[in-house]
Amino acid sequence: QVQLVESGGGLVQAGGTLRLSCAASGSIFRFNAMGWYRQAPGKQRDMVAGITRGGTTNYADSVKGRFTISRDNANNTVYLQMNSLKPEDTAVYYCASGSRPWEFAYWGQGTQVTVSS
């Protein structure tokens, strides 16, 4: 059983930064794909960023140039660095893992990110 635990969410003003972390219960090296999704109230859950074991990344157009995903296989952690935050980035952010890009089978419980204007 895989457990993913997100942390680092919070309240920040527009233009600010946050770094989300996702700690896995076991080795993330077995997962080719790690990713971050988000879901705002009344909206569907959308992929924000993904990264393969080899370091290939994929970003939603809305966050390109502002967000950076990275993975530390040695410490079984995935990060999402979020810069230049906007109110429309407000959502619950979920960490996900899977065997193939970008198909995710395991999910964390989510962490709230709120960006005030």
PDB file as gemmi writes it, atoms N, CA and C in Angstrom:
CRYST1    1.000    1.000    1.000  90.00  90.00  90.00 P 1                      
ATOM      1  N   GLN A   1       0.836  -1.188   0.000  1.00  0.00           N  
ATOM      2  CA  GLN A   1       0.000   0.000   0.000  1.00  0.00           C  
ATOM      3  C   GLN A   1       0.871   1.238   0.000  1.00  0.00           C  
ATOM      4  N   VAL A   2       0.606   2.131  -0.918  1.00  0.00           N  
ATOM      5  CA  VAL A   2       1.377   3.362  -1.036  1.00  0.00           C  
ATOM      6  C   VAL A   2       0.656   4.473  -0.307  1.00  0.00           C  
ATOM      7  N   GLN A   3       1.392   5.208   0.470  1.00  0.00           N  
ATOM      8  CA  GLN A   3       0.825   6.388   1.123  1.00  0.00           C  
ATOM      9  C   GLN A   3       1.601   7.620   0.679  1.00  0.00           C  
ATOM     10  N   LEU A   4       0.851   8.625   0.260  1.00  0.00           N  
ATOM     11  CA  LEU A   4       1.433   9.897  -0.147  1.00  0.00           C  
ATOM     12  C   LEU A   4       0.884  10.976   0.776  1.00  0.00           C  
ATOM     13  N   VAL A   5       1.762  11.757   1.366  1.00  0.00           N  
ATOM     14  CA  VAL A   5       1.350  12.782   2.320  1.00  0.00           C  
ATOM     15  C   VAL A   5       1.884  14.129   1.860  1.00  0.00           C  
ATOM     16  N   GLU A   6       0.947  15.023   1.560  1.00  0.00           N  
ATOM     17  CA  GLU A   6       1.319  16.365   1.112  1.00  0.00           C  
ATOM     18  C   GLU A   6       1.480  17.306   2.309  1.00  0.00           C  
ATOM     19  N   SER A   7       2.309  18.296   2.124  1.00  0.00           N  
ATOM     20  CA  SER A   7       2.466  19.358   3.119  1.00  0.00           C  
ATOM     21  C   SER A   7       2.951  20.621   2.416  1.00  0.00           C  
ATOM     22  N   GLY A   8       2.869  21.739   3.129  1.00  0.00           N  
ATOM     23  CA  GLY A   8       3.390  22.982   2.592  1.00  0.00           C  
ATOM     24  C   GLY A   8       2.339  23.957   2.106  1.00  0.00           C  
ATOM     25  N   GLY A   9       1.082  23.549   2.114  1.00  0.00           N  
ATOM     26  CA  GLY A   9       0.030  24.465   1.690  1.00  0.00           C  
ATOM     27  C   GLY A   9      -0.188  25.566   2.719  1.00  0.00           C  
ATOM     28  N   GLY A  10      -1.006  26.530   2.345  1.00  0.00           N  
ATOM     29  CA  GLY A  10      -1.296  27.624   3.262  1.00  0.00           C  
ATOM     30  C   GLY A  10      -1.890  28.810   2.555  1.00  0.00           C  
ATOM     31  N   LEU A  11      -1.909  29.923   3.260  1.00  0.00           N  
ATOM     32  CA  LEU A  11      -2.450  31.178   2.738  1.00  0.00           C  
ATOM     33  C   LEU A  11      -1.292  32.089   2.357  1.00  0.00           C  
ATOM     34  N   VAL A  12      -1.352  32.618   1.152  1.00  0.00           N  
ATOM     35  CA  VAL A  12      -0.290  33.503   0.678  1.00  0.00           C  
ATOM     36  C   VAL A  12      -0.907  34.604  -0.172  1.00  0.00           C  
ATOM     37  N   GLN A  13      -0.263  35.742  -0.195  1.00  0.00           N  
ATOM     38  CA  GLN A  13      -0.749  36.840  -1.031  1.00  0.00           C  
ATOM     39  C   GLN A  13      -0.344  36.624  -2.484  1.00  0.00           C  
ATOM     40  N   ALA A  14      -1.103  37.224  -3.362  1.00  0.00           N  
ATOM     41  CA  ALA A  14      -0.766  37.163  -4.787  1.00  0.00           C  
ATOM     42  C   ALA A  14       0.657  37.652  -5.004  1.00  0.00           C  
ATOM     43  N   GLY A  15       1.373  36.923  -5.854  1.00  0.00           N  
ATOM     44  CA  GLY A  15       2.772  37.236  -6.097  1.00  0.00           C  
ATOM     45  C   GLY A  15       3.730  36.484  -5.202  1.00  0.00           C  
ATOM     46  N   GLY A  16       3.198  35.823  -4.202  1.00  0.00           N  
ATOM     47  CA  GLY A  16       4.028  35.101  -3.252  1.00  0.00           C  
ATOM     48  C   GLY A  16       4.434  33.723  -3.738  1.00  0.00           C  
ATOM     49  N   THR A  17       5.125  33.008  -2.855  1.00  0.00           N  
ATOM     50  CA  THR A  17       5.618  31.676  -3.202  1.00  0.00           C  
ATOM     51  C   THR A  17       5.238  30.667  -2.121  1.00  0.00           C  
ATOM     52  N   LEU A  18       5.128  29.429  -2.551  1.00  0.00           N  
ATOM     53  CA  LEU A  18       4.948  28.295  -1.658  1.00  0.00           C  
ATOM     54  C   LEU A  18       5.689  27.115  -2.260  1.00  0.00           C  
ATOM     55  N   ARG A  19       6.125  26.204  -1.393  1.00  0.00           N  
ATOM     56  CA  ARG A  19       6.688  24.951  -1.869  1.00  0.00           C  
ATOM     57  C   ARG A  19       5.935  23.802  -1.219  1.00  0.00           C  
ATOM     58  N   LEU A  20       5.324  23.003  -2.063  1.00  0.00           N  
ATOM     59  CA  LEU A  20       4.618  21.821  -1.591  1.00  0.00           C  
ATOM     60  C   LEU A  20       5.560  20.626  -1.603  1.00  0.00           C  
ATOM     61  N   SER A  21       5.364  19.759  -0.628  1.00  0.00           N  
ATOM     62  CA  SER A  21       6.136  18.525  -0.557  1.00  0.00           C  
ATOM     63  C   SER A  21       5.184  17.340  -0.520  1.00  0.00           C  
ATOM     64  N   CYS A  22       5.637  16.245  -1.083  1.00  0.00           N  
ATOM     65  CA  CYS A  22       4.868  15.001  -1.054  1.00  0.00           C  
ATOM     66  C   CYS A  22       5.808  13.894  -0.612  1.00  0.00           C  
ATOM     67  N   ALA A  23       5.559  13.371   0.553  1.00  0.00           N  
ATOM     68  CA  ALA A  23       6.387  12.299   1.095  1.00  0.00           C  
ATOM     69  C   ALA A  23       5.696  10.966   0.887  1.00  0.00           C  
ATOM     70  N   ALA A  24       6.429  10.031   0.319  1.00  0.00           N  
ATOM     71  CA  ALA A  24       5.883   8.699   0.056  1.00  0.00           C  
ATOM     72  C   ALA A  24       6.321   7.723   1.137  1.00  0.00           C  
ATOM     73  N   SER A  25       5.476   6.721   1.379  1.00  0.00           N  
ATOM     74  CA  SER A  25       5.767   5.746   2.418  1.00  0.00           C  
ATOM     75  C   SER A  25       6.865   4.772   2.018  1.00  0.00           C  
ATOM     76  N   GLY A  26       7.083   4.647   0.727  1.00  0.00           N  
ATOM     77  CA  GLY A  26       8.139   3.763   0.266  1.00  0.00           C  
ATOM     78  C   GLY A  26       8.912   4.412  -0.853  1.00  0.00           C  
ATOM     79  N   SER A  27       9.684   3.611  -1.559  1.00  0.00           N  
ATOM     80  CA  SER A  27      10.507   4.154  -2.624  1.00  0.00           C  
ATOM     81  C   SER A  27       9.653   4.680  -3.768  1.00  0.00           C  
ATOM     82  N   ILE A  28       9.935   5.921  -4.191  1.00  0.00           N  
ATOM     83  CA  ILE A  28       9.212   6.464  -5.335  1.00  0.00           C  
ATOM     84  C   ILE A  28       9.924   6.123  -6.635  1.00  0.00           C  
ATOM     85  N   PHE A  29      11.092   5.515  -6.504  1.00  0.00           N  
ATOM     86  CA  PHE A  29      11.828   5.188  -7.722  1.00  0.00           C  
ATOM     87  C   PHE A  29      11.055   4.197  -8.574  1.00  0.00           C  
ATOM     88  N   ARG A  30      10.240   3.364  -7.936  1.00  0.00           N  
ATOM     89  CA  ARG A  30       9.434   2.388  -8.670  1.00  0.00           C  
ATOM     90  C   ARG A  30       8.345   3.046  -9.515  1.00  0.00           C  
ATOM     91  N   PHE A  31       8.026   4.295  -9.205  1.00  0.00           N  
ATOM     92  CA  PHE A  31       6.981   4.992  -9.953  1.00  0.00           C  
ATOM     93  C   PHE A  31       7.620   5.838 -11.048  1.00  0.00           C  
ATOM     94  N   ASN A  32       7.307   5.507 -12.268  1.00  0.00           N  
ATOM     95  CA  ASN A  32       7.860   6.305 -13.347  1.00  0.00           C  
ATOM     96  C   ASN A  32       7.297   7.712 -13.320  1.00  0.00           C  
ATOM     97  N   ALA A  33       6.030   7.827 -12.951  1.00  0.00           N  
ATOM     98  CA  ALA A  33       5.390   9.135 -12.980  1.00  0.00           C  
ATOM     99  C   ALA A  33       4.996   9.592 -11.583  1.00  0.00           C  
ATOM    100  N   MET A  34       5.365  10.796 -11.271  1.00  0.00           N  
ATOM    101  CA  MET A  34       4.889  11.481 -10.074  1.00  0.00           C  
ATOM    102  C   MET A  34       4.290  12.796 -10.536  1.00  0.00           C  
ATOM    103  N   GLY A  35       3.242  13.226  -9.840  1.00  0.00           N  
ATOM    104  CA  GLY A  35       2.603  14.443 -10.316  1.00  0.00           C  
ATOM    105  C   GLY A  35       1.851  15.187  -9.252  1.00  0.00           C  
ATOM    106  N   TRP A  36       1.441  16.368  -9.639  1.00  0.00           N  
ATOM    107  CA  TRP A  36       0.598  17.215  -8.809  1.00  0.00           C  
ATOM    108  C   TRP A  36      -0.654  17.590  -9.596  1.00  0.00           C  
ATOM    109  N   TYR A  37      -1.780  17.452  -8.928  1.00  0.00           N  
ATOM    110  CA  TYR A  37      -3.055  17.879  -9.466  1.00  0.00           C  
ATOM    111  C   TYR A  37      -3.626  18.932  -8.529  1.00  0.00           C  
ATOM    112  N   ARG A  38      -4.631  19.641  -9.016  1.00  0.00           N  
ATOM    113  CA  ARG A  38      -5.354  20.555  -8.137  1.00  0.00           C  
ATOM    114  C   ARG A  38      -6.825  20.569  -8.488  1.00  0.00           C  
ATOM    115  N   GLN A  39      -7.614  20.893  -7.479  1.00  0.00           N  
ATOM    116  CA  GLN A  39      -9.058  20.970  -7.669  1.00  0.00           C  
ATOM    117  C   GLN A  39      -9.606  22.159  -6.907  1.00  0.00           C  
ATOM    118  N   ALA A  40     -10.179  23.094  -7.650  1.00  0.00           N  
ATOM    119  CA  ALA A  40     -10.831  24.256  -7.063  1.00  0.00           C  
ATOM    120  C   ALA A  40     -12.298  23.915  -6.831  1.00  0.00           C  
ATOM    121  N   PRO A  41     -12.962  24.644  -5.924  1.00  0.00           N  
ATOM    122  CA  PRO A  41     -14.377  24.368  -5.636  1.00  0.00           C  
ATOM    123  C   PRO A  41     -15.227  24.424  -6.900  1.00  0.00           C  
ATOM    124  N   GLY A  42     -16.021  23.396  -7.103  1.00  0.00           N  
ATOM    125  CA  GLY A  42     -16.916  23.362  -8.244  1.00  0.00           C  
ATOM    126  C   GLY A  42     -16.265  23.034  -9.565  1.00  0.00           C  
ATOM    127  N   LYS A  43     -14.982  22.697  -9.541  1.00  0.00           N  
ATOM    128  CA  LYS A  43     -14.257  22.402 -10.785  1.00  0.00           C  
ATOM    129  C   LYS A  43     -13.680  20.988 -10.736  1.00  0.00           C  
ATOM    130  N   GLN A  44     -13.300  20.494 -11.897  1.00  0.00           N  
ATOM    131  CA  GLN A  44     -12.714  19.161 -11.953  1.00  0.00           C  
ATOM    132  C   GLN A  44     -11.268  19.207 -11.499  1.00  0.00           C  
ATOM    133  N   ARG A  45     -10.742  18.023 -11.179  1.00  0.00           N  
ATOM    134  CA  ARG A  45      -9.356  17.918 -10.784  1.00  0.00           C  
ATOM    135  C   ARG A  45      -8.492  17.886 -12.038  1.00  0.00           C  
ATOM    136  N   ASP A  46      -7.540  18.792 -12.112  1.00  0.00           N  
ATOM    137  CA  ASP A  46      -6.681  18.918 -13.286  1.00  0.00           C  
ATOM    138  C   ASP A  46      -5.219  18.714 -12.923  1.00  0.00           C  
ATOM    139  N   MET A  47      -4.475  18.160 -13.854  1.00  0.00           N  
ATOM    140  CA  MET A  47      -3.050  17.981 -13.657  1.00  0.00           C  
ATOM    141  C   MET A  47      -2.342  19.321 -13.738  1.00  0.00           C  
ATOM    142  N   VAL A  48      -1.458  19.567 -12.783  1.00  0.00           N  
ATOM    143  CA  VAL A  48      -0.682  20.793 -12.749  1.00  0.00           C  
ATOM    144  C   VAL A  48       0.716  20.548 -13.305  1.00  0.00           C  
ATOM    145  N   ALA A  49       1.334  19.468 -12.836  1.00  0.00           N  
ATOM    146  CA  ALA A  49       2.700  19.165 -13.261  1.00  0.00           C  
ATOM    147  C   ALA A  49       2.979  17.695 -13.037  1.00  0.00           C  
ATOM    148  N   GLY A  50       3.852  17.153 -13.870  1.00  0.00           N  
ATOM    149  CA  GLY A  50       4.260  15.769 -13.723  1.00  0.00           C  
ATOM    150  C   GLY A  50       5.732  15.624 -14.025  1.00  0.00           C  
ATOM    151  N   ILE A  51       6.328  14.552 -13.486  1.00  0.00           N  
ATOM    152  CA  ILE A  51       7.740  14.301 -13.722  1.00  0.00           C  
ATOM    153  C   ILE A  51       7.970  12.798 -13.776  1.00  0.00           C  
ATOM    154  N   THR A  52       8.777  12.372 -14.741  1.00  0.00           N  
ATOM    155  CA  THR A  52       9.102  10.955 -14.860  1.00  0.00           C  
ATOM    156  C   THR A  52      10.343  10.622 -14.046  1.00  0.00           C  
ATOM    157  N   ARG A  53      10.618   9.324 -13.959  1.00  0.00           N  
ATOM    158  CA  ARG A  53      11.815   8.880 -13.247  1.00  0.00           C  
ATOM    159  C   ARG A  53      13.063   9.487 -13.862  1.00  0.00           C  
ATOM    160  N   GLY A  54      13.042   9.668 -15.157  1.00  0.00           N  
ATOM    161  CA  GLY A  54      14.196  10.218 -15.850  1.00  0.00           C  
ATOM    162  C   GLY A  54      14.287  11.728 -15.830  1.00  0.00           C  
ATOM    163  N   GLY A  55      13.262  12.371 -15.273  1.00  0.00           N  
ATOM    164  CA  GLY A  55      13.325  13.814 -15.144  1.00  0.00           C  
ATOM    165  C   GLY A  55      12.546  14.594 -16.191  1.00  0.00           C  
ATOM    166  N   THR A  56      11.868  13.892 -17.092  1.00  0.00           N  
ATOM    167  CA  THR A  56      11.021  14.594 -18.055  1.00  0.00           C  
ATOM    168  C   THR A  56       9.837  15.211 -17.333  1.00  0.00           C  
ATOM    169  N   THR A  57       9.562  16.474 -17.639  1.00  0.00           N  
ATOM    170  CA  THR A  57       8.480  17.174 -16.955  1.00  0.00           C  
ATOM    171  C   THR A  57       7.381  17.582 -17.921  1.00  0.00           C  
ATOM    172  N   ASN A  58       6.230  17.815 -17.342  1.00  0.00           N  
ATOM    173  CA  ASN A  58       5.056  18.234 -18.093  1.00  0.00           C  
ATOM    174  C   ASN A  58       4.284  19.202 -17.222  1.00  0.00           C  
ATOM    175  N   TYR A  59       3.885  20.335 -17.794  1.00  0.00           N  
ATOM    176  CA  TYR A  59       3.189  21.363 -17.024  1.00  0.00           C  
ATOM    177  C   TYR A  59       1.912  21.787 -17.735  1.00  0.00           C  
ATOM    178  N   ALA A  60       0.924  22.142 -16.930  1.00  0.00           N  
ATOM    179  CA  ALA A  60      -0.257  22.795 -17.485  1.00  0.00           C  
ATOM    180  C   ALA A  60       0.155  24.164 -17.991  1.00  0.00           C  
ATOM    181  N   ASP A  61      -0.478  24.600 -19.061  1.00  0.00           N  
ATOM    182  CA  ASP A  61      -0.128  25.901 -19.644  1.00  0.00           C  
ATOM    183  C   ASP A  61      -0.258  27.033 -18.625  1.00  0.00           C  
ATOM    184  N   SER A  62      -1.229  26.908 -17.738  1.00  0.00           N  
ATOM    185  CA  SER A  62      -1.507  27.985 -16.794  1.00  0.00           C  
ATOM    186  C   SER A  62      -0.406  28.188 -15.757  1.00  0.00           C  
ATOM    187  N   VAL A  63       0.488  27.206 -15.605  1.00  0.00           N  
ATOM    188  CA  VAL A  63       1.534  27.325 -14.583  1.00  0.00           C  
ATOM    189  C   VAL A  63       2.944  27.337 -15.169  1.00  0.00           C  
ATOM    190  N   LYS A  64       3.060  27.177 -16.465  1.00  0.00           N  
ATOM    191  CA  LYS A  64       4.388  27.176 -17.091  1.00  0.00           C  
ATOM    192  C   LYS A  64       5.121  28.467 -16.790  1.00  0.00           C  
ATOM    193  N   GLY A  65       6.377  28.323 -16.400  1.00  0.00           N  
ATOM    194  CA  GLY A  65       7.197  29.483 -16.079  1.00  0.00           C  
ATOM    195  C   GLY A  65       7.054  29.962 -14.650  1.00  0.00           C  
ATOM    196  N   ARG A  66       6.056  29.429 -13.929  1.00  0.00           N  
ATOM    197  CA  ARG A  66       5.846  29.836 -12.531  1.00  0.00           C  
ATOM    198  C   ARG A  66       6.054  28.674 -11.556  1.00  0.00           C  
ATOM    199  N   PHE A  67       5.674  27.478 -11.955  1.00  0.00           N  
ATOM    200  CA  PHE A  67       5.779  26.306 -11.085  1.00  0.00           C  
ATOM    201  C   PHE A  67       6.897  25.398 -11.586  1.00  0.00           C  
ATOM    202  N   THR A  68       7.550  24.729 -10.634  1.00  0.00           N  
ATOM    203  CA  THR A  68       8.589  23.764 -10.969  1.00  0.00           C  
ATOM    204  C   THR A  68       8.406  22.503 -10.133  1.00  0.00           C  
ATOM    205  N   ILE A  69       8.338  21.369 -10.822  1.00  0.00           N  
ATOM    206  CA  ILE A  69       8.231  20.089 -10.133  1.00  0.00           C  
ATOM    207  C   ILE A  69       9.607  19.440 -10.091  1.00  0.00           C  
ATOM    208  N   SER A  70       9.892  18.774  -8.980  1.00  0.00           N  
ATOM    209  CA  SER A  70      11.153  18.047  -8.858  1.00  0.00           C  
ATOM    210  C   SER A  70      10.924  16.818  -7.982  1.00  0.00           C  
ATOM    211  N   ARG A  71      11.812  15.858  -8.103  1.00  0.00           N  
ATOM    212  CA  ARG A  71      11.684  14.651  -7.296  1.00  0.00           C  
ATOM    213  C   ARG A  71      13.039  14.277  -6.717  1.00  0.00           C  
ATOM    214  N   ASP A  72      13.010  13.837  -5.487  1.00  0.00           N  
ATOM    215  CA  ASP A  72      14.210  13.376  -4.787  1.00  0.00           C  
ATOM    216  C   ASP A  72      14.002  11.896  -4.492  1.00  0.00           C  
ATOM    217  N   ASN A  73      14.494  11.063  -5.389  1.00  0.00           N  
ATOM    218  CA  ASN A  73      14.269   9.632  -5.248  1.00  0.00           C  
ATOM    219  C   ASN A  73      14.922   9.069  -3.983  1.00  0.00           C  
ATOM    220  N   ALA A  74      16.042   9.634  -3.600  1.00  0.00           N  
ATOM    221  CA  ALA A  74      16.749   9.134  -2.422  1.00  0.00           C  
ATOM    222  C   ALA A  74      15.934   9.340  -1.149  1.00  0.00           C  
ATOM    223  N   ASN A  75      15.170  10.436  -1.124  1.00  0.00           N  
ATOM    224  CA  ASN A  75      14.367  10.758   0.063  1.00  0.00           C  
ATOM    225  C   ASN A  75      12.872  10.534  -0.158  1.00  0.00           C  
ATOM    226  N   ASN A  76      12.534   9.916  -1.292  1.00  0.00           N  
ATOM    227  CA  ASN A  76      11.135   9.552  -1.567  1.00  0.00           C  
ATOM    228  C   ASN A  76      10.193  10.740  -1.446  1.00  0.00           C  
ATOM    229  N   THR A  77      10.601  11.854  -2.019  1.00  0.00           N  
ATOM    230  CA  THR A  77       9.825  13.079  -1.907  1.00  0.00           C  
ATOM    231  C   THR A  77       9.735  13.765  -3.260  1.00  0.00           C  
ATOM    232  N   VAL A  78       8.576  14.350  -3.507  1.00  0.00           N  
ATOM    233  CA  VAL A  78       8.348  15.142  -4.709  1.00  0.00           C  
ATOM    234  C   VAL A  78       7.966  16.553  -4.253  1.00  0.00           C  
ATOM    235  N   TYR A  79       8.441  17.520  -4.982  1.00  0.00           N  
ATOM    236  CA  TYR A  79       8.198  18.914  -4.610  1.00  0.00           C  
ATOM    237  C   TYR A  79       7.487  19.653  -5.739  1.00  0.00           C  
ATOM    238  N   LEU A  80       6.774  20.696  -5.345  1.00  0.00           N  
ATOM    239  CA  LEU A  80       6.208  21.623  -6.318  1.00  0.00           C  
ATOM    240  C   LEU A  80       6.517  23.027  -5.821  1.00  0.00           C  
ATOM    241  N   GLN A  81       7.456  23.669  -6.483  1.00  0.00           N  
ATOM    242  CA  GLN A  81       7.792  25.052  -6.169  1.00  0.00           C  
ATOM    243  C   GLN A  81       6.848  25.957  -6.942  1.00  0.00           C  
ATOM    244  N   MET A  82       6.134  26.797  -6.225  1.00  0.00           N  
ATOM    245  CA  MET A  82       5.138  27.666  -6.851  1.00  0.00           C  
ATOM    246  C   MET A  82       5.522  29.127  -6.620  1.00  0.00           C  
ATOM    247  N   ASN A  83       5.821  29.812  -7.700  1.00  0.00           N  
ATOM    248  CA  ASN A  83       6.198  31.219  -7.638  1.00  0.00           C  
ATOM    249  C   ASN A  83       5.137  32.071  -8.326  1.00  0.00           C  
ATOM    250  N   SER A  84       5.161  33.343  -8.046  1.00  0.00           N  
ATOM    251  CA  SER A  84       4.241  34.298  -8.683  1.00  0.00           C  
ATOM    252  C   SER A  84       2.804  33.798  -8.604  1.00  0.00           C  
ATOM    253  N   LEU A  85       2.404  33.409  -7.425  1.00  0.00           N  
ATOM    254  CA  LEU A  85       1.081  32.826  -7.250  1.00  0.00           C  
ATOM    255  C   LEU A  85      -0.018  33.836  -7.554  1.00  0.00           C  
ATOM    256  N   LYS A  86      -1.117  33.314  -8.102  1.00  0.00           N  
ATOM    257  CA  LYS A  86      -2.276  34.123  -8.464  1.00  0.00           C  
ATOM    258  C   LYS A  86      -3.507  33.611  -7.718  1.00  0.00           C  
ATOM    259  N   PRO A  87      -4.509  34.456  -7.541  1.00  0.00           N  
ATOM    260  CA  PRO A  87      -5.729  33.991  -6.871  1.00  0.00           C  
ATOM    261  C   PRO A  87      -6.333  32.765  -7.546  1.00  0.00           C  
ATOM    262  N   GLU A  88      -6.205  32.667  -8.845  1.00  0.00           N  
ATOM    263  CA  GLU A  88      -6.760  31.511  -9.556  1.00  0.00           C  
ATOM    264  C   GLU A  88      -5.996  30.221  -9.319  1.00  0.00           C  
ATOM    265  N   ASP A  89      -4.883  30.293  -8.607  1.00  0.00           N  
ATOM    266  CA  ASP A  89      -4.167  29.086  -8.214  1.00  0.00           C  
ATOM    267  C   ASP A  89      -4.763  28.470  -6.942  1.00  0.00           C  
ATOM    268  N   THR A  90      -5.714  29.153  -6.346  1.00  0.00           N  
ATOM    269  CA  THR A  90      -6.355  28.648  -5.134  1.00  0.00           C  
ATOM    270  C   THR A  90      -7.060  27.328  -5.416  1.00  0.00           C  
ATOM    271  N   ALA A  91      -6.711  26.302  -4.634  1.00  0.00           N  
ATOM    272  CA  ALA A  91      -7.268  24.969  -4.846  1.00  0.00           C  
ATOM    273  C   ALA A  91      -6.706  24.033  -3.787  1.00  0.00           C  
ATOM    274  N   VAL A  92      -7.252  22.829  -3.765  1.00  0.00           N  
ATOM    275  CA  VAL A  92      -6.627  21.740  -3.017  1.00  0.00           C  
ATOM    276  C   VAL A  92      -5.656  21.055  -3.974  1.00  0.00           C  
ATOM    277  N   TYR A  93      -4.436  20.899  -3.539  1.00  0.00           N  
ATOM    278  CA  TYR A  93      -3.395  20.293  -4.365  1.00  0.00           C  
ATOM    279  C   TYR A  93      -3.138  18.859  -3.894  1.00  0.00           C  
ATOM    280  N   TYR A  94      -3.123  17.955  -4.863  1.00  0.00           N  
ATOM    281  CA  TYR A  94      -2.957  16.531  -4.586  1.00  0.00           C  
ATOM    282  C   TYR A  94      -1.694  16.006  -5.242  1.00  0.00           C  
ATOM    283  N   CYS A  95      -1.006  15.159  -4.514  1.00  0.00           N  
ATOM    284  CA  CYS A  95       0.141  14.445  -5.051  1.00  0.00           C  
ATOM    285  C   CYS A  95      -0.341  13.110  -5.600  1.00  0.00           C  
ATOM    286  N   ALA A  96       0.291  12.641  -6.659  1.00  0.00           N  
ATOM    287  CA  ALA A  96      -0.117  11.387  -7.278  1.00  0.00           C  
ATOM    288  C   ALA A  96       1.097  10.634  -7.801  1.00  0.00           C  
ATOM    289  N   SER A  97       0.954   9.316  -7.896  1.00  0.00           N  
ATOM    290  CA  SER A  97       2.035   8.502  -8.429  1.00  0.00           C  
ATOM    291  C   SER A  97       1.464   7.413  -9.323  1.00  0.00           C  
ATOM    292  N   GLY A  98       2.290   6.977 -10.268  1.00  0.00           N  
ATOM    293  CA  GLY A  98       1.839   5.944 -11.171  1.00  0.00           C  
ATOM    294  C   GLY A  98       2.997   5.325 -11.925  1.00  0.00           C  
ATOM    295  N   SER A  99       2.699   4.269 -12.632  1.00  0.00           N  
ATOM    296  CA  SER A  99       3.743   3.542 -13.349  1.00  0.00           C  
ATOM    297  C   SER A  99       4.038   4.112 -14.720  1.00  0.00           C  
ATOM    298  N   ARG A 100       3.069   4.815 -15.289  1.00  0.00           N  
ATOM    299  CA  ARG A 100       3.248   5.337 -16.637  1.00  0.00           C  
ATOM    300  C   ARG A 100       2.836   6.798 -16.694  1.00  0.00           C  
ATOM    301  N   PRO A 101       3.614   7.596 -17.383  1.00  0.00           N  
ATOM    302  CA  PRO A 101       3.164   8.987 -17.599  1.00  0.00           C  
ATOM    303  C   PRO A 101       1.974   9.031 -18.538  1.00  0.00           C  
ATOM    304  N   TRP A 102       0.941   9.750 -18.297  1.00  0.00           N  
ATOM    305  CA  TRP A 102       0.641  10.423 -17.027  1.00  0.00           C  
ATOM    306  C   TRP A 102      -0.596   9.756 -16.465  1.00  0.00           C  
ATOM    307  N   GLU A 103      -0.437   8.514 -16.094  1.00  0.00           N  
ATOM    308  CA  GLU A 103      -1.502   7.706 -15.533  1.00  0.00           C  
ATOM    309  C   GLU A 103      -1.210   7.468 -14.064  1.00  0.00           C  
ATOM    310  N   PHE A 104      -2.076   7.966 -13.208  1.00  0.00           N  
ATOM    311  CA  PHE A 104      -1.798   7.940 -11.770  1.00  0.00           C  
ATOM    312  C   PHE A 104      -2.759   7.023 -11.047  1.00  0.00           C  
ATOM    313  N   ALA A 105      -2.192   6.164 -10.198  1.00  0.00           N  
ATOM    314  CA  ALA A 105      -2.995   5.176  -9.495  1.00  0.00           C  
ATOM    315  C   ALA A 105      -3.113   5.460  -8.002  1.00  0.00           C  
ATOM    316  N   TYR A 106      -2.203   6.231  -7.463  1.00  0.00           N  
ATOM    317  CA  TYR A 106      -2.189   6.493  -6.032  1.00  0.00           C  
ATOM    318  C   TYR A 106      -2.251   7.992  -5.785  1.00  0.00           C  
ATOM    319  N   TRP A 107      -2.995   8.342  -4.733  1.00  0.00           N  
ATOM    320  CA  TRP A 107      -3.260   9.753  -4.461  1.00  0.00           C  
ATOM    321  C   TRP A 107      -3.059  10.065  -2.994  1.00  0.00           C  
ATOM    322  N   GLY A 108      -2.625  11.297  -2.724  1.00  0.00           N  
ATOM    323  CA  GLY A 108      -2.584  11.782  -1.360  1.00  0.00           C  
ATOM    324  C   GLY A 108      -3.919  12.389  -0.971  1.00  0.00           C  
ATOM    325  N   GLN A 109      -3.984  12.913   0.256  1.00  0.00           N  
ATOM    326  CA  GLN A 109      -5.220  13.480   0.779  1.00  0.00           C  
ATOM    327  C   GLN A 109      -5.399  14.942   0.391  1.00  0.00           C  
ATOM    328  N   GLY A 110      -4.346  15.567  -0.050  1.00  0.00           N  
ATOM    329  CA  GLY A 110      -4.451  16.949  -0.511  1.00  0.00           C  
ATOM    330  C   GLY A 110      -4.022  17.973   0.529  1.00  0.00           C  
ATOM    331  N   THR A 111      -3.598  19.117   0.037  1.00  0.00           N  
ATOM    332  CA  THR A 111      -3.241  20.251   0.888  1.00  0.00           C  
ATOM    333  C   THR A 111      -3.812  21.522   0.282  1.00  0.00           C  
ATOM    334  N   GLN A 112      -4.400  22.350   1.128  1.00  0.00           N  
ATOM    335  CA  GLN A 112      -5.088  23.552   0.641  1.00  0.00           C  
ATOM    336  C   GLN A 112      -4.086  24.669   0.370  1.00  0.00           C  
ATOM    337  N   VAL A 113      -4.222  25.269  -0.783  1.00  0.00           N  
ATOM    338  CA  VAL A 113      -3.470  26.473  -1.135  1.00  0.00           C  
ATOM    339  C   VAL A 113      -4.465  27.587  -1.409  1.00  0.00           C  
ATOM    340  N   THR A 114      -4.322  28.691  -0.701  1.00  0.00           N  
ATOM    341  CA  THR A 114      -5.208  29.836  -0.884  1.00  0.00           C  
ATOM    342  C   THR A 114      -4.370  31.060  -1.175  1.00  0.00           C  
ATOM    343  N   VAL A 115      -4.672  31.709  -2.294  1.00  0.00           N  
ATOM    344  CA  VAL A 115      -3.939  32.899  -2.709  1.00  0.00           C  
ATOM    345  C   VAL A 115      -4.895  34.077  -2.652  1.00  0.00           C  
ATOM    346  N   SER A 116      -4.576  35.039  -1.823  1.00  0.00           N  
ATOM    347  CA  SER A 116      -5.428  36.211  -1.676  1.00  0.00           C  
ATOM    348  C   SER A 116      -4.982  37.331  -2.608  1.00  0.00           C  
ATOM    349  N   SER A 117      -5.937  38.111  -3.038  1.00  0.00           N  
ATOM    350  CA  SER A 117      -5.629  39.207  -3.976  1.00  0.00           C  
ATOM    351  C   SER A 117      -5.285  40.494  -3.238  1.00  0.00           C  
TER     352      SER A 117                                                      
END                                                                             
